[in-house]
Protein backbone atom coordinates (compact mmCIF):
# COMPACT_ATOMS: atom_id res chain seq x y z
CA UNK A 1 0.00 0.00 0.00
CA UNK A 2 1.43 3.38 -1.01
CA UNK A 3 2.23 5.74 1.85
CA UNK A 4 0.00 8.76 2.26
CA UNK A 5 1.46 12.22 1.62
CA UNK A 6 0.11 13.66 4.85
CA UNK A 7 0.78 17.31 4.07
CA UNK A 8 -0.90 17.08 0.65
CA UNK A 9 -3.83 14.69 1.17
CA UNK A 10 -4.64 15.24 4.84
CA UNK A 11 -4.11 18.87 5.86
CA UNK A 12 -3.60 18.89 9.61
CA UNK A 13 -2.15 20.66 12.60
CA UNK A 14 -1.63 17.55 14.76
CA UNK A 15 1.91 16.66 13.59
CA UNK A 16 0.59 13.74 11.61
CA UNK A 17 3.73 13.43 9.49
CA UNK A 18 5.84 12.63 12.58
CA UNK A 19 3.41 10.30 14.38
CA UNK A 20 4.16 6.83 12.98
CA UNK A 21 1.63 5.04 15.19
CA UNK A 22 -1.17 7.30 14.04
CA UNK A 23 0.01 7.07 10.44
CA UNK A 24 -0.21 3.29 10.49
CA UNK A 25 -3.70 3.41 11.96
CA UNK A 26 -4.93 5.91 9.37
CA UNK A 27 -3.26 4.04 6.49
CA UNK A 28 -5.56 1.15 7.36
CA UNK A 29 -8.63 3.31 7.99
CA UNK A 30 -8.38 5.71 5.02
CA UNK A 31 -9.04 3.11 2.25
CA UNK A 32 -12.09 1.88 4.16
CA UNK A 33 -13.31 5.46 4.49
CA UNK A 34 -12.89 6.05 0.75
CA UNK A 35 -14.78 2.84 0.02
CA UNK A 36 -17.55 3.98 2.36
CA UNK A 37 -17.66 7.36 0.61
CA UNK A 38 -17.83 5.66 -2.79
CA UNK A 39 -20.68 3.39 -1.65
CA UNK A 40 -22.64 5.73 0.65
CA UNK A 41 -21.57 9.27 -0.26
CA UNK A 42 -23.39 11.56 -2.73
CA UNK A 43 -24.90 9.44 -5.49
CA UNK A 44 -23.44 9.83 -8.97
CA UNK A 45 -21.06 12.66 -8.08
CA UNK A 46 -17.72 11.21 -9.18
CA UNK A 47 -15.58 13.66 -11.18
CA UNK A 48 -17.84 16.64 -10.50
CA UNK A 49 -15.90 19.88 -10.03
CA UNK A 50 -17.63 21.56 -7.10
CA UNK A 51 -17.01 25.04 -5.71
CA UNK A 52 -16.14 23.93 -2.18
CA UNK A 53 -14.80 25.45 0.99
CA UNK A 54 -11.81 23.45 2.23
CA UNK A 55 -10.03 23.83 5.55
CA UNK A 56 -6.27 23.90 4.93
CA UNK A 57 -5.25 25.29 8.32
CA UNK A 58 -6.79 26.36 11.62
CA UNK A 59 -5.80 29.98 11.10
CA UNK A 60 -8.42 32.59 10.13
CA UNK A 61 -7.04 32.80 6.57
CA UNK A 62 -6.84 29.03 6.12
CA UNK A 63 -9.97 27.37 7.42
CA UNK A 64 -12.16 28.58 4.54
CA UNK A 65 -10.31 28.19 1.24
CA UNK A 66 -12.71 28.29 -1.76
CA UNK A 67 -12.07 26.67 -5.14
CA UNK A 68 -13.50 24.12 -7.56
CA UNK A 69 -12.55 20.67 -6.29
CA UNK A 70 -13.25 17.21 -7.71
CA UNK A 71 -15.49 15.44 -5.23
CA UNK A 72 -13.39 12.26 -4.78
CA UNK A 73 -10.26 14.39 -4.32
CA UNK A 74 -11.57 16.55 -1.49
CA UNK A 75 -8.86 16.96 1.16
CA UNK A 76 -10.39 15.78 4.41
CA UNK A 77 -8.23 17.29 7.14
CA UNK A 78 -7.65 16.98 10.88
CA UNK A 79 -7.68 20.28 12.72
CA UNK A 80 -7.80 21.34 16.33
CA UNK A 81 -8.51 24.91 17.34
CA UNK A 82 -5.39 26.68 18.66
CA UNK A 83 -4.50 25.70 22.21
CA UNK A 84 -5.34 28.11 25.02
CA UNK A 85 -2.37 28.75 27.28
CA UNK A 86 -2.91 27.51 30.85
CA UNK A 87 -6.49 26.46 30.11
CA UNK A 88 -8.32 25.30 33.24
CA UNK A 89 -11.32 23.06 33.75
CA UNK A 90 -14.36 25.32 33.93
CA UNK A 91 -16.97 23.16 35.69
CA UNK A 92 -17.62 20.06 37.74
CA UNK A 93 -15.67 18.59 40.62
CA UNK A 94 -12.31 19.32 38.95
CA UNK A 95 -13.10 23.01 38.35
CA UNK A 96 -9.94 25.11 38.35
CA UNK A 97 -7.54 22.24 37.70
CA UNK A 98 -5.44 22.10 34.50
CA UNK A 99 -7.23 20.50 31.55
CA UNK A 100 -6.20 17.00 30.50
CA UNK A 101 -3.98 16.36 27.50
CA UNK A 102 -4.37 12.59 27.82
CA UNK A 103 -7.40 10.47 28.73
CA UNK A 104 -7.69 9.79 32.48
CA UNK A 105 -8.13 6.06 33.02
CA UNK A 106 -11.26 6.46 35.12
CA UNK A 107 -12.98 8.43 32.32
CA UNK A 108 -11.77 6.38 29.37
CA UNK A 109 -14.98 4.44 28.73
CA UNK A 110 -17.27 7.47 29.02
CA UNK A 111 -15.10 9.69 26.84
CA UNK A 112 -14.93 6.98 24.20
CA UNK A 113 -18.72 6.64 24.32
CA UNK A 114 -19.19 10.39 23.92
CA UNK A 115 -16.81 10.57 20.95
CA UNK A 116 -18.29 7.51 19.23
CA UNK A 117 -21.85 8.82 19.60
CA UNK A 118 -20.88 12.20 18.13
CA UNK A 119 -18.78 10.55 15.43
CA UNK A 120 -21.63 8.25 14.41
CA UNK A 121 -23.86 11.19 13.48
CA UNK A 122 -21.42 12.48 10.86
CA UNK A 123 -21.47 9.62 8.31
CA UNK A 124 -25.12 8.95 9.15
CA UNK A 125 -26.29 12.30 7.77
CA UNK A 126 -24.27 11.73 4.57
CA UNK A 127 -26.02 8.38 4.15
CA UNK A 128 -29.42 9.97 4.75
CA UNK A 129 -28.78 12.58 2.06
CA UNK A 130 -26.94 10.51 -0.55
CA UNK A 131 -29.69 10.55 -3.21
CA UNK A 132 -30.59 14.24 -2.99
CA UNK A 133 -28.10 15.31 -5.63
CA UNK A 134 -30.27 13.61 -8.24
CA UNK A 135 -33.14 16.05 -7.52
CA UNK A 136 -31.28 19.29 -6.71
CA UNK A 137 -33.33 22.43 -7.47
CA UNK A 138 -30.25 24.34 -8.72
CA UNK A 139 -26.47 24.21 -9.03
CA UNK A 140 -26.30 26.54 -6.03
CA UNK A 141 -28.24 24.05 -3.90
CA UNK A 142 -26.34 21.07 -5.27
CA UNK A 143 -23.11 22.75 -4.26
CA UNK A 144 -24.47 23.39 -0.74
CA UNK A 145 -25.45 19.74 -0.40
CA UNK A 146 -21.95 18.63 -1.36
CA UNK A 147 -20.40 21.18 1.04
CA UNK A 148 -22.45 19.82 3.91
CA UNK A 149 -21.52 16.25 2.96
CA UNK A 150 -17.76 16.76 2.71
CA UNK A 151 -17.72 18.63 6.01
CA UNK A 152 -19.64 15.84 7.71
CA UNK A 153 -16.96 13.56 6.29
CA UNK A 154 -14.25 15.80 7.71
CA UNK A 155 -15.98 15.79 11.09
CA UNK A 156 -15.87 12.00 10.98
CA UNK A 157 -12.12 12.24 10.39
CA UNK A 158 -11.89 14.54 13.42
CA UNK A 159 -13.60 12.03 15.71
CA UNK A 160 -11.64 9.09 14.30
CA UNK A 161 -8.41 11.00 14.93
CA UNK A 162 -9.32 11.24 18.62
CA UNK A 163 -10.21 7.53 18.76
CA UNK A 164 -6.99 6.47 17.04
CA UNK A 165 -4.70 8.88 18.86
CA UNK A 166 -6.00 8.48 22.40
CA UNK A 167 -7.82 5.14 22.70
CA UNK A 168 -5.47 2.57 21.20
CA UNK A 169 -6.88 -0.70 19.91
CA UNK A 170 -10.37 0.00 21.27
CA UNK A 171 -10.38 3.32 19.43
CA UNK A 172 -9.30 1.74 16.15
CA UNK A 173 -12.08 -0.83 16.43
CA UNK A 174 -14.62 1.90 17.13
CA UNK A 175 -13.30 3.84 14.11
CA UNK A 176 -13.95 0.84 11.88
CA UNK A 177 -17.44 0.38 13.34
CA UNK A 178 -18.29 3.98 12.38
CA UNK A 179 -17.92 2.90 8.74
CA UNK A 180 -19.89 -0.32 9.19
CA UNK A 181 -23.15 0.98 10.64
CA UNK A 182 -25.68 2.28 8.13
CA UNK A 183 -28.50 4.79 8.49
CA UNK A 184 -31.82 2.96 8.63
CA UNK A 185 -30.28 -0.51 8.48
CA UNK A 186 -32.39 -3.01 10.40
CA UNK A 187 -29.44 -5.09 11.58
CA UNK A 188 -26.76 -2.44 12.09
CA UNK A 189 -28.40 1.02 12.35
CA UNK A 190 -26.88 4.29 13.45
CA UNK A 191 -26.82 4.90 17.20
CA UNK A 192 -29.37 7.75 17.42
CA UNK A 193 -32.86 7.31 15.99
CA UNK A 194 -33.02 10.66 14.21
CA UNK A 195 -30.12 9.53 12.05
CA UNK A 196 -32.03 6.48 10.90
CA UNK A 197 -34.86 8.56 9.43
CA UNK A 198 -35.00 9.07 5.69
CA UNK A 199 -34.23 12.43 4.08
CA UNK A 200 -36.18 11.83 0.87
CA UNK A 201 -36.65 15.36 -0.48
CA UNK A 202 -35.16 18.82 -0.32
CA UNK A 203 -37.70 20.26 2.10
CA UNK A 204 -36.66 17.48 4.50
CA UNK A 205 -33.01 18.35 3.84
CA UNK A 206 -33.53 22.02 4.63
CA UNK A 207 -35.46 21.16 7.80
CA UNK A 208 -32.76 18.66 8.78
CA UNK A 209 -29.93 21.15 8.33
CA UNK A 210 -31.86 23.82 10.22
CA UNK A 211 -33.06 21.71 13.15
CA UNK A 212 -30.82 18.65 13.39
CA UNK A 213 -27.55 20.39 12.54
CA UNK A 214 -28.53 22.93 15.21
CA UNK A 215 -28.60 20.04 17.67
CA UNK A 216 -25.05 19.37 16.46
CA UNK A 217 -24.14 22.96 17.31
CA UNK A 218 -25.39 22.59 20.88
CA UNK A 219 -23.79 19.19 21.41
CA UNK A 220 -20.47 20.45 20.03
CA UNK A 221 -20.65 23.59 22.19
CA UNK A 222 -21.17 21.40 25.27
CA UNK A 223 -18.21 19.20 24.28
CA UNK A 224 -16.09 22.29 23.57
CA UNK A 225 -16.18 22.92 27.34
CA UNK A 226 -14.67 19.48 28.06
CA UNK A 227 -11.75 19.04 30.41
CA UNK A 228 -10.25 16.66 27.81
CA UNK A 229 -8.50 19.37 25.84
CA UNK A 230 -8.06 17.52 22.50
CA UNK A 231 -11.84 16.93 22.40
CA UNK A 232 -12.51 20.57 23.27
CA UNK A 233 -10.15 21.87 20.60
CA UNK A 234 -11.50 19.46 17.97
CA UNK A 235 -15.12 20.43 18.52
CA UNK A 236 -14.32 24.14 18.65
CA UNK A 237 -12.89 23.89 15.15
CA UNK A 238 -15.85 21.81 13.96
CA UNK A 239 -18.16 24.62 15.06
CA UNK A 240 -16.60 26.95 12.48
CA UNK A 241 -18.04 24.67 9.79
CA UNK A 242 -21.36 23.82 11.45
CA UNK A 243 -22.67 27.37 11.00
CA UNK A 244 -22.85 26.94 7.22
CA UNK A 245 -24.98 23.82 7.59
CA UNK A 246 -27.55 25.75 9.61
CA UNK A 247 -27.40 28.59 7.08
CA UNK A 248 -28.24 26.10 4.31
CA UNK A 249 -31.30 25.01 6.28
CA UNK A 250 -32.56 28.42 7.36
CA UNK A 251 -32.06 30.08 3.98
CA UNK A 252 -33.43 27.03 2.16
CA UNK A 253 -36.72 27.01 4.06
CA UNK A 254 -36.90 30.81 3.73
CA UNK A 255 -36.62 30.51 -0.05
CA UNK A 256 -39.32 27.82 -0.16
CA UNK A 257 -41.61 30.04 1.92
CA UNK A 258 -40.81 33.06 -0.27
CA UNK A 259 -41.72 31.24 -3.48
CA UNK A 260 -44.97 29.90 -2.02
CA UNK A 261 -46.00 33.36 -0.86
CA UNK A 262 -45.17 34.85 -4.28
CA UNK A 263 -47.47 32.33 -5.97
CA UNK A 264 -50.24 32.86 -3.41
CA UNK A 265 -50.20 36.62 -3.99
CA UNK A 266 -49.77 36.40 -7.75
CA UNK A 267 -52.75 34.09 -8.20
CA UNK A 268 -54.85 35.13 -5.20
CA UNK A 269 -55.02 31.63 -3.72
CA UNK A 270 -54.92 30.51 -0.10
CA UNK A 271 -56.44 27.02 -0.02
CA UNK A 272 -53.57 24.46 0.12
CA UNK A 273 -55.10 22.39 -2.69
CA UNK A 274 -55.26 25.46 -4.91
CA UNK A 275 -51.71 26.50 -3.99
CA UNK A 276 -50.44 23.05 -4.94
CA UNK A 277 -51.90 23.41 -8.43
CA UNK A 278 -49.16 25.97 -9.12
CA UNK A 279 -46.37 23.55 -8.22
CA UNK A 280 -45.24 25.03 -4.89
CA UNK A 281 -45.36 23.72 -1.31
CA UNK A 282 -48.31 25.06 0.67
CA UNK A 283 -47.59 26.61 4.06
CA UNK A 284 -49.53 24.03 6.15
CA UNK A 285 -47.36 21.28 4.64
CA UNK A 286 -44.24 23.26 5.53
CA UNK A 287 -45.60 23.49 9.09
CA UNK A 288 -46.09 19.72 9.24
CA UNK A 289 -42.52 19.13 8.06
CA UNK A 290 -41.35 21.61 10.69
CA UNK A 291 -43.30 19.76 13.40
CA UNK A 292 -41.73 16.46 12.44
CA UNK A 293 -38.11 17.56 12.25
CA UNK A 294 -38.29 19.71 15.37
CA UNK A 295 -39.84 16.95 17.49
CA UNK A 296 -37.47 14.25 16.25
CA UNK A 297 -34.51 16.52 16.90
CA UNK A 298 -35.36 17.51 20.47
CA UNK A 299 -35.41 13.80 21.32
CA UNK A 300 -31.69 13.77 20.45
CA UNK A 301 -30.96 15.60 23.69
CA UNK A 302 -31.96 12.48 25.63
CA UNK A 303 -34.15 11.87 28.66
CA UNK A 304 -35.18 14.93 30.67
CA UNK A 305 -33.56 13.40 33.77
CA UNK A 306 -30.28 11.58 33.29
CA UNK A 307 -27.73 10.25 35.75
CA UNK A 308 -25.25 9.97 32.88
CA UNK A 309 -25.55 13.68 32.13
CA UNK A 310 -24.89 14.41 35.81
CA UNK A 311 -21.86 12.12 35.78
CA UNK A 312 -20.45 13.66 32.60
CA UNK A 313 -20.81 17.16 34.03
CA UNK A 314 -19.40 16.45 37.47
CA UNK A 315 -16.44 14.63 35.92
CA UNK A 316 -15.72 17.53 33.56
CA UNK A 317 -16.43 15.57 30.38
CA UNK A 318 -19.29 17.64 28.95
CA UNK A 319 -20.44 21.08 30.02
CA UNK A 320 -23.40 23.29 29.25
CA UNK A 321 -23.90 25.58 26.28
CA UNK A 322 -21.84 28.75 26.93
CA UNK A 323 -20.74 27.42 30.31
CA UNK A 324 -18.40 30.33 31.04
CA UNK A 325 -21.20 32.91 30.63
CA UNK A 326 -23.41 31.36 33.31
CA UNK A 327 -23.63 33.01 36.70
CA UNK A 328 -23.43 30.11 39.15
CA UNK A 329 -20.77 28.00 40.86
CA UNK A 330 -20.41 25.64 37.85
CA UNK A 331 -20.81 22.66 40.15
CA UNK A 332 -24.61 22.75 40.46
CA UNK A 333 -24.86 20.60 43.58
CA UNK A 334 -27.62 22.72 45.14
CA UNK A 335 -29.40 24.05 42.05
CA UNK A 336 -32.81 22.94 40.76
CA UNK A 337 -34.39 23.02 37.30
CA UNK A 338 -38.01 22.61 36.11
CA UNK A 339 -38.83 19.55 33.98
CA UNK A 340 -42.08 18.33 32.47
CA UNK A 341 -43.98 15.36 33.85
CA UNK A 342 -47.21 13.57 33.00
CA UNK A 343 -49.49 12.26 35.72
CA UNK A 344 -53.22 11.59 36.04
CA UNK A 345 -53.87 12.74 32.49
CA UNK A 346 -52.23 16.14 32.97
CA UNK A 347 -48.96 17.73 31.88
CA UNK A 348 -47.20 19.15 34.94
CA UNK A 349 -43.88 20.70 35.89
CA UNK A 350 -41.69 19.88 38.86
CA UNK A 351 -38.26 20.97 40.02
CA UNK A 352 -35.45 18.44 40.05
CA UNK A 353 -31.73 18.61 40.71
CA UNK A 354 -30.12 20.54 37.85
CA UNK A 355 -27.28 18.02 37.66
CA UNK A 356 -29.81 15.39 36.65
CA UNK A 357 -31.67 17.77 34.31
CA UNK A 358 -28.75 18.89 32.14
CA UNK A 359 -30.21 17.30 29.02
CA UNK A 360 -33.31 19.43 29.57
CA UNK A 361 -31.18 22.55 30.12
CA UNK A 362 -29.46 21.98 26.77
CA UNK A 363 -32.79 21.17 25.07
CA UNK A 364 -34.35 24.41 26.34
CA UNK A 365 -31.37 26.45 25.12
CA UNK A 366 -31.76 24.79 21.73
CA UNK A 367 -35.50 25.50 21.58
CA UNK A 368 -34.98 29.20 22.26
CA UNK A 369 -32.46 29.35 19.41
CA UNK A 370 -34.70 27.39 17.02
CA UNK A 371 -37.60 29.79 17.55
CA UNK A 372 -35.48 32.67 16.26
CA UNK A 373 -35.14 31.22 12.77
CA UNK A 374 -38.83 30.36 12.59
CA UNK A 375 -39.65 33.98 13.39
CA UNK A 376 -37.41 35.05 10.50
CA UNK A 377 -39.44 32.77 8.21
CA UNK A 378 -42.58 34.45 9.55
CA UNK A 379 -41.19 37.84 8.61
CA UNK A 380 -40.87 36.59 5.02
CA UNK A 381 -44.55 35.55 5.12
CA UNK A 382 -45.65 38.85 6.64
CA UNK A 383 -43.61 40.88 4.15
CA UNK A 384 -45.53 39.15 1.38
CA UNK A 385 -48.84 40.06 3.02
CA UNK A 386 -49.90 36.47 3.70
CA UNK A 387 -51.94 35.71 6.82
CA UNK A 388 -50.12 32.67 8.21
CA UNK A 389 -47.61 32.00 10.98
CA UNK A 390 -45.24 29.07 11.38
CA UNK A 391 -44.46 27.93 14.91
CA UNK A 392 -42.47 25.30 16.75
CA UNK A 393 -44.71 22.79 18.53
CA UNK A 394 -44.71 22.33 22.30
CA UNK A 395 -41.76 20.26 23.47
CA UNK A 396 -44.14 17.54 24.69
CA UNK A 397 -45.39 16.96 21.13
CA UNK A 398 -44.42 13.71 19.35
CA UNK A 399 -41.81 12.63 21.87
CA UNK A 400 -40.19 9.17 21.94
CA UNK A 401 -37.72 9.63 24.81
CA UNK A 402 -38.15 10.38 28.50
CA UNK A 403 -41.25 10.55 30.68
CA UNK A 404 -43.39 11.96 27.86
CA UNK A 405 -42.74 9.01 25.55
CA UNK A 406 -45.82 6.87 25.00
CA UNK A 407 -48.22 9.74 25.76
CA UNK A 408 -49.98 11.92 23.22
CA UNK A 409 -50.07 15.72 23.08
CA UNK A 410 -51.24 18.14 20.43
CA UNK A 411 -48.84 20.80 19.07
CA UNK A 412 -49.94 23.17 21.87
CA UNK A 413 -48.99 20.63 24.55
CA UNK A 414 -52.52 19.59 25.47
CA UNK A 415 -52.84 15.90 26.46
CA UNK A 416 -55.04 13.92 24.09
CA UNK A 417 -56.16 10.32 23.71
CA UNK A 418 -54.60 7.80 21.36
CA UNK A 419 -57.79 7.95 19.28
CA UNK A 420 -57.58 11.74 19.01
CA UNK A 421 -53.93 11.45 17.98
CA UNK A 422 -54.77 9.01 15.19
CA UNK A 423 -57.61 11.21 14.02
CA UNK A 424 -55.44 14.33 13.76
CA UNK A 425 -51.91 13.09 13.11
CA UNK A 426 -52.07 13.87 9.38
CA UNK A 427 -52.87 17.50 10.16
CA UNK A 428 -49.83 17.74 12.46
CA UNK A 429 -47.18 15.58 10.79
CA UNK A 430 -46.45 14.99 7.08
CA UNK A 431 -48.90 12.49 5.64
CA UNK A 432 -48.13 9.96 2.95
CA UNK A 433 -49.94 12.29 0.56
CA UNK A 434 -47.82 15.26 1.64
CA UNK A 435 -44.58 13.38 1.10
CA UNK A 436 -45.76 12.09 -2.27
CA UNK A 437 -46.68 15.61 -3.37
CA UNK A 438 -43.35 17.10 -2.27
CA UNK A 439 -41.54 14.21 -3.97
CA UNK A 440 -43.41 14.97 -7.20
CA UNK A 441 -41.83 18.44 -7.28
CA UNK A 442 -38.29 17.13 -6.99
CA UNK A 443 -36.78 17.41 -10.47
CA UNK A 444 -33.11 18.15 -11.08
CA UNK A 445 -32.31 21.65 -12.36
CA UNK A 446 -28.71 22.02 -13.51
CA UNK A 447 -28.82 24.91 -15.98
CA UNK A 448 -26.58 27.72 -14.75
CA UNK A 449 -28.59 30.38 -12.91
CA UNK A 450 -31.88 28.46 -13.09
CA UNK A 451 -34.00 27.36 -10.11
CA UNK A 452 -36.86 24.91 -9.65
CA UNK A 453 -40.34 26.44 -9.64
CA UNK A 454 -40.98 25.61 -5.97
CA UNK A 455 -38.03 27.56 -4.53
CA UNK A 456 -36.89 31.17 -4.87
CA UNK A 457 -33.36 32.05 -5.94
CA UNK A 458 -31.02 33.21 -3.16
CA UNK A 459 -30.53 36.94 -2.81
CA UNK A 460 -26.72 36.66 -2.93
CA UNK A 461 -24.24 34.04 -4.06
CA UNK A 462 -21.67 32.21 -1.99
CA UNK A 463 -18.36 33.80 -1.08
CA UNK A 464 -19.35 36.99 -2.91
CA UNK A 465 -19.89 35.04 -6.13
CA UNK A 466 -22.91 35.71 -8.41
CA UNK A 467 -25.97 33.50 -8.01
CA UNK A 468 -25.59 32.61 -11.71
CA UNK A 469 -22.16 31.06 -11.09
CA UNK A 470 -21.42 27.54 -12.36
CA UNK A 471 -21.12 26.16 -8.83
CA UNK A 472 -20.91 22.57 -10.08
CA UNK A 473 -19.19 21.48 -13.30
CA UNK A 474 -20.13 18.08 -14.68
CA UNK A 475 -17.38 16.08 -16.40
N, C-alpha and C positions, 0 to 999 in steps of 0.2 A: 504494500500500500504506500503510495507516494506521501511524503511528509507534507503537512500543511504549511503554507507561508502565512504565519500568524499575523504579521503586520499588514499584509495585503488582503487576505480573505476574512480575517476576524479582527477588525479594529478593536482595540482594548486599552484599558489603563490599569490592568491587573498583573503586569509583567508576565504575560502568558509565554512569551518567547524564551524565558529563562526557567520556567517551571516544568520540568520534564515529567513529573508525575501527572500533573494536570494535562499536559500535552497528550500523553498516552491515553488518558481517559477520554479526552475529546476526539482523538483520532479514531477511537472505536465508536463513539456516539454520533459524530458528525455524519457519516454515511447513512446511518439509520434515520437521522433527522431529515436528510435530503430525500430519502426514500419515502418517509412519511409525507413530506411536503409534496412530492410528486404524486402520491396516491390521494392525499386528503386536502391539499392546498387548493387555491383557486382553480376551478375547472377550465381546461382549455386555454391556459394563459402562457404556455411556454413560448419563449422568444418574443413576447410583447415588450416593447420599449415603453416604460411607464415613467412619468414625471414624479419621482419619489423623493421624499426627504429621508436622508440617511445620516445616522449619527456616526461621525468619524473621530470625535473626541468628546470629552466631558466639558470642554471649555465653551463659553457662550458663543464663540464664532465657529464651533465645530460640531455641535450636537444637531444642527439642522442644515445639512448640506443638500441643496436641491439640484437634481439633474435627471435626465432620462436614463433609466437603468433597465437592463433586461431582467425580467422577473426571476429566472433561476439563478442569476448571478448577483442577487442582492447580497450585500455584505452585512450579515448578522453580526453584531458586535457585543462585547461584554464591557459595560461601563458602570463604574461606581461614582456617585457624586463625590466631589473633593472632600477629603477628611477635614473634620473640625478639630482644631488643636485643643487638647485637654477636654474633650467632650465628656460629660458626666451623665449618668443615668438620671432621667428626669422624673421618675415615678416608681411606685411600688416599694417593697421592703429594702431594696438596694439603692434608693434615691440618694444621689450625691456621690456615689462611688464611681470610679472610672468605668467607662463602657468596656465591653468584652471584645477582644480581637479574635479570640478562639471560642469554640463552643464549650461552655461548662458541662461537665459530665452529667450533672443532675438535671440539666435542661435539654439534653441531646434529643431525646425522643419527641418532646413537645415542639422544639424548634424544627425538627425534621418534618413533623406533621403539618406545621404551619406553612412551611415552604412548599411542601408537596401539594397541599390544598390550593395555594395561590398558583403554583406552577401549572396545575391541572386545568385551570380555567383558560389559560392562554391558547394551547392548541385546540381546546374544545370549541372556542368561538370561531376559529378558522374553519373547523369541520362543519359547524352549523351554517356557515356562510358560503361554502365552497361553490355552490351552483349559482349564486347571485350574479356573477359576471355575465352569464348568458342572457340576462334580462335587464341589464343596466339601462337606466333612462337617459344617459348621456355619457360622453367621454369623461367629463368632469366627475360624475358620480362613480364611474368605473375606476378612475384613478383613486378616489377616496376609499373605495372598497379595498383596493390593493394596498394602499397605505396602511389602513387599519390592520390588514392581514399580516403584512411583513413586520409590523411593530409588535403584534401579538407573538409572532415567531421570535422576534428578538427578546421579548420578555420571557419567553420560554428558555432561551439561551441564558438569560440572567439568573433564573431560578436553578437551572441545571449547573451553572457555574458554582453556585453556593453548595449544591448537593455534592458535586465532585470534589470541590476544594476542601470542604470542612466536614464531610460525613463518611469519607472512606468508601469501603465496599458497599455498605448500606445505601449510601448516597448514589453510587453508580447504578445500583439495582433500581432505586426509585426513579432515576433519570431515564432508564430504559422503559420502565412501566408507564411513564408519561407519554411515550410514543406508542404504547400498545393499547391503552384504553381508547374508546371511540365514543363520540357523542351519540347518544340514543341507542347504543348497542345493548341488546338484551342481556348478553352474557358478561360483557366487560364495559359498562357505561362509565361516563365521567363521574367524578365524586359528587358534585353538587347538581341537584335536579334541574335548576334553571339552564344548565349547560347541556342538558339532554333534550331540551325542547327544540323543535324545528324552527329555522328562520327561512320560511319559504318564499318571501316576497320582500320588496324594498321598503314597504311601510313597516314591516316587522323589523327589518334591519335598522331603520332610523330609530324606532322605539328602543331597540336593543342597545344601540350605541348611546342613546340619551340616558336611558334608565339603568341598564345593566353595567355599562362601562362607568357610570357614576358610582355604582357600588364598588367597582374596582378602585376608583379614586379614594373612597373612604377607607377601604381595607388597606390600600397602600399607605395612606396617610397615617393610619394607626400603626402599621408596621415600621414606618419611617421613624417612629419614636423609640423603636426597640433598643434595648441595652446591647444586643448583639450588633456591633457596629457595621460589619459587612452587609447584613440584611438591611439595616437602616439606610446605608449609603446606596445600595442597589435599588431599593424602592423609591428613594428620593429622585434618582435619575429617571426611573420609569415614569414618574409623575409628569416629567417634562413632555412625555409623548402622549400620555393619557388624555390631556386636555383636547388634543385634536380629535380624538375619537368622540368625545362628548359634543364637540362642535359639529361634527358630521351628523350626529343625531339631532341636535337642536335645530340646526339650519335646515336639515332635510325635512323634518316635520313642518317647520315654518313654511317651506316652499310648497309642500303639499297643501297646507291650509290656505296659503295665498292663492294658489291656482283654483282651488275649489271655490273660494269666495269670489274670485274674478268671474267664474262661470255663473255662479248664482246671481250676481248683480247684472251681468251682461244679458242673461236670458230671463231674469225675474222669476227664478224658481227657488223654492225652499224645501219642498217635499223630497226626502232622500231618494225615492224611486225616480222622480223627475230629474234630480241632480245627476244620478247615475247614467241617465240617457245621454249625457254629454261627455261621458268617458272620464269623469273625475271621481274622487273618493269623497262621499258625503261626510259631513262633520260627525253625525252620530256613530258612524263606523270608525272614524278616527278615535272617538271617545272610547269605544269598546276595545280597540287595540291598546289604547293608553291604559285602560283598567287592567287588562291582562298583563302587560309587561311590567307595570308598576307593582302589582300584587305578587307576581312571581319573583320579582327582584327583591322586595323587602323581606321575603322569606330567606334570602341568602345571608342575612345577618344572624340567623340562628334563633334559638329559643329565647324568649324574653327574660328568662332567668337561667343562668348557666354557671355551674361551678367551674367549668373549664375557663370561661372568660375571666372569672375572679382569679383563678390560678395564674393565667397568662399575665394578668395585670400585676398582681403582687410580686411575681417573679421577675418582672421587667421585660417580658417577651413582646408584649403588644400593648400599646397605650391607647389613648382616646384621640379622636380627631382634634388637632390643634391643642395638644396637651399643655404646651407651655403657656398658652394664653388663658388658661382656666385659673380662677381665683379660689383655690382650695389647697389642701396640704399634699395633694397628689399621692395620697395613700388610701384615702376613702374609707377607712375603717369604721367611722361613725356617721357616714352620710347615707341618706335614703334617696330613693328615686321612685316615681309613680309608674306602675305597669298595669296593663289591662288584665282583666280576669272575666270569666263567664261563670255565673252561678245562678241557679233557680230561674233560668230563662232570661237573665238580664246581663248586660255588659256593665262591668264595674271597674273601678280603679282602686288599687291599694298600694301603699308604700312598701318597698322592700329594700334590703341593703344594696346600695349602689354597686358594690363590688360584684354582686350576683346579677346585676341588671345592666352590665356594660354593653351587651348586645343591643339592648333597647335604647341606651344612650346614643350609640352609633346610628341605629336605625332612625331615631328622631332627628338627629343632625342631618342625615341623608334626606329625610322627607322635607325638611325646611328648604333645603337646597333644590330639590326636585320641583317644588311648587314655583320657584322663581322662573324657571324656563317655561312652565305651562302658562304663567301669566304673560310672558312675552309672546307666546302663541296667541293668547287672547287679545293682545294689543293689535296683532295682525288682523284678526277677525273684526275687531271694533273699527279699525281704520278703514276697512272695506264696507262698513255700515251694515254688517250682518248681525242679527240678534241671536247670538249663541255664545255659550261660554264652556270651555273645556275645564275639567277639574280632576285632581287626583282623588281617588276613592279613599274612604276611611281605612285606616291601617288594619282594621279587623276584617276587611273584605277579602274573600277568596284566599284565606290563609291555609297553609299545609303544615306549618311548624309551630310548636309551642302550645300554650293552653287554648288558643283559639282554633286550632286545627280540629276538624270534624264538626264544627258548628257553622251555621250559616248566618250571614249578615248581608244586608243590602249595601250599596255603595255609600250610604250615609251612616253606616255603622249600626243600623237597627237590626236586632235579632229577628230572624224569620225562620219558618219551618222548612224542612227538606222539600215539601211539596211546593211551597212558595218559591223556593230557589229554582226548582226545575221549571216552574211556570215562567219565570222571568230571566233565566240565565242568558237567553239569546238576546235580550235587550241590554245586558250588562257586559257580556264577553263576546268576542267574535264568534259568530255562528258559522256553520259549514257553508252557508250561502254567502256570508260576508267574505270568507277566505277565498271562495271560488270566484267571486266578483273581482276582488283585488288581484287575484292571480290572472284573471282574464286581461287585465290592463298591462301586464308585465311583458313588454316587447322590447327587444334590444334596439337602442338608438345609438349609432356610432358615427353618424355624420358630424363633422367638426362644427361646433357651435349650435347644434340642434338638441332639443329636449323633448322628452315624451309629453304627450298632451296633459297627463295628470299631475305634472309637477312644474312649478315655475323655475325659470333660470335663476341662478344666484345673482346677487347684485354686484359682486366683485369676484375676480378670479383668485387663484391661490398664489401666494408669494408674489403678489403684485403683477401677476400675469393676467392677460385678457381672458374673459370667459369663453372666447372663441378659440382658445389655444388647443392644439392637438395634444391633449394630455396623455393619450395612449396611442402608440404607433403599432400597427399590426404588421408582422413580418411573416 
